[in-house]
Amino acid sequence: MPPLFTGYPDAPRLPLPRPRADLSVPFDRVLYGRRTHRDFAGESVSPAVLATLLSTVFGPVDYIDSGHGALYRRTSPAGGSRQELDAYLGVINVTGVTPGWYHYNALEHCLERRTEGLTRAEAAQLCADQDWVGEAAFLVVLAARLERMTAKYHTPRCYRVCLLNAGHLGQTFALTATALGLGPAQTGAFKDALVAERCGLDNVGCTPLYVLAAGHPLQHGPNEPPPAGLTAFAHTALSTAPGHEAR
């Protein structure tokens, strides 16, 4: 069976803080306060906040006996507990962390540098020229290490489970970021081959599926959608009357 964790032992490493930032926010406030943000302030994210976010979303919670060895569980559900999704971090504005691309080593709670440098312009360009991406403090690329899934499930359908698992992690990321006072965002629009290259992936056995982002939110920014008013509802079908279903 493949190793449970990905590691790059020859890469330069940056240990992350162990003390956790405060997550004791009422659940209802987090759940109903979660919004996708496209406007970010220029404030740097602290290492403690970043470390708490990464360990909470991607770190191991406990270990179970699969009957063929140990597996670990995260705070998100995962098909067969295969944990095939690794987190690669694109740092733009994190205190004490040089901009560039890193792998989050969940076993050792550290960042392993993959490639150097990341500008706001490059971040936007990698994500299909979406300018808002470059305003985030950091990106997280969820990359599927497919051998972990196919070692158990010998069917192409297991790729669908990888996509579902990416959605689970994306939601946990968004809720945890919100609890930490960050504005989360996510996109499926990115240039696969270029993102894979910057993360040091072969884009075959290990391929990017989803890009998450976060930073300190800018309230009432230009990309924030306005509330729906009378005009919007006048142009909206809320339901279909019986006998008038679309044909």
ChimeraX attribute file (.defattr): number of C-alpha atoms within 10 A of each C-alpha:
attribute: neighborCount
match mode: 1-to-1
recipient: residues
	/A:1	9
	/A:2	11
	/A:3	9
	/A:4	14
	/A:5	16
	/A:6	17
	/A:7	17
	/A:8	14
	/A:9	8
	/A:10	8
	/A:11	14
	/A:12	11
	/A:13	17
	/A:14	15
	/A:15	12
	/A:16	18
	/A:17	15
	/A:18	11
	/A:19	10
	/A:20	14
	/A:21	17
	/A:22	12
	/A:23	17
	/A:24	8
	/A:25	13
	/A:26	9
	/A:27	12
	/A:28	9
	/A:29	11
	/A:30	18
	/A:31	14
	/A:32	10
	/A:33	12
	/A:34	20
	/A:35	14
	/A:36	16
	/A:37	24
	/A:38	26
	/A:39	23
	/A:40	23
	/A:41	15
	/A:42	14
	/A:43	15
	/A:44	16
	/A:45	21
	/A:46	14
	/A:47	16
	/A:48	17
	/A:49	20
	/A:50	23
	/A:51	21
	/A:52	23
	/A:53	25
	/A:54	23
	/A:55	22
	/A:56	20
	/A:57	24
	/A:58	25
	/A:59	20
	/A:60	17
	/A:61	13
	/A:62	10
	/A:63	12
	/A:64	11
	/A:65	9
	/A:66	11
	/A:67	7
	/A:68	7
	/A:69	8
	/A:70	10
	/A:71	18
	/A:72	17
	/A:73	18
	/A:74	18
	/A:75	17
	/A:76	20
	/A:77	15
	/A:78	19
	/A:79	13
	/A:80	14
	/A:81	18
	/A:82	23
	/A:83	25
	/A:84	24
	/A:85	27
	/A:86	23
	/A:87	24
	/A:88	28
	/A:89	26
	/A:90	30
	/A:91	24
	/A:92	25
	/A:93	23
	/A:94	18
	/A:95	16
	/A:96	11
	/A:97	14
	/A:98	14
	/A:99	20
	/A:100	20
	/A:101	27
	/A:102	27
	/A:103	25
	/A:104	28
	/A:105	23
	/A:106	19
	/A:107	14
	/A:108	12
	/A:109	18
	/A:110	20
	/A:111	24
	/A:112	22
	/A:113	23
	/A:114	22
	/A:115	17
	/A:116	13
	/A:117	14
	/A:118	19
	/A:119	16
	/A:120	18
	/A:121	15
	/A:122	14
	/A:123	25
	/A:124	18
	/A:125	17
	/A:126	19
	/A:127	21
	/A:128	15
	/A:129	16
	/A:130	17
	/A:131	17
	/A:132	18
	/A:133	30
	/A:134	24
	/A:135	25
	/A:136	32
	/A:137	27
	/A:138	26
	/A:139	24
	/A:140	24
	/A:141	25
	/A:142	24
	/A:143	24
	/A:144	26
	/A:145	23
	/A:146	19
	/A:147	16
	/A:148	20
	/A:149	23
	/A:150	16
	/A:151	12
	/A:152	12
	/A:153	14
	/A:154	9
	/A:155	10
	/A:156	9
	/A:157	10
	/A:158	16
	/A:159	15
	/A:160	10
	/A:161	15
	/A:162	23
	/A:163	15
	/A:164	15
	/A:165	23
	/A:166	22
	/A:167	17
	/A:168	16
	/A:169	22
	/A:170	24
	/A:171	18
	/A:172	18
	/A:173	26
	/A:174	26
	/A:175	23
	/A:176	24
	/A:177	28
	/A:178	26
	/A:179	23
	/A:180	20
	/A:181	16
	/A:182	25
	/A:183	28
	/A:184	27
	/A:185	24
	/A:186	21
	/A:187	15
	/A:188	13
	/A:189	14
	/A:190	20
	/A:191	14
	/A:192	17
	/A:193	16
	/A:194	15
	/A:195	22
	/A:196	20
	/A:197	13
	/A:198	19
	/A:199	25
	/A:200	17
	/A:201	19
	/A:202	12
	/A:203	18
	/A:204	12
	/A:205	12
	/A:206	18
	/A:207	22
	/A:208	26
	/A:209	20
	/A:210	21
	/A:211	25
	/A:212	24
	/A:213	28
	/A:214	27
	/A:215	29
	/A:216	23
	/A:217	23
	/A:218	18
	/A:219	12
	/A:220	10
	/A:221	13
	/A:222	10
	/A:223	12
	/A:224	13
	/A:225	9
	/A:226	8
	/A:227	6
	/A:228	8
	/A:229	8
	/A:230	8
	/A:231	8
	/A:232	9
	/A:233	10
	/A:234	9
	/A:235	8
	/A:236	9
	/A:237	7
	/A:238	8
	/A:239	7
	/A:240	9
	/A:241	7
	/A:242	6
	/A:243	6
	/A:244	7
	/A:245	8
	/A:246	5
	/A:247	3
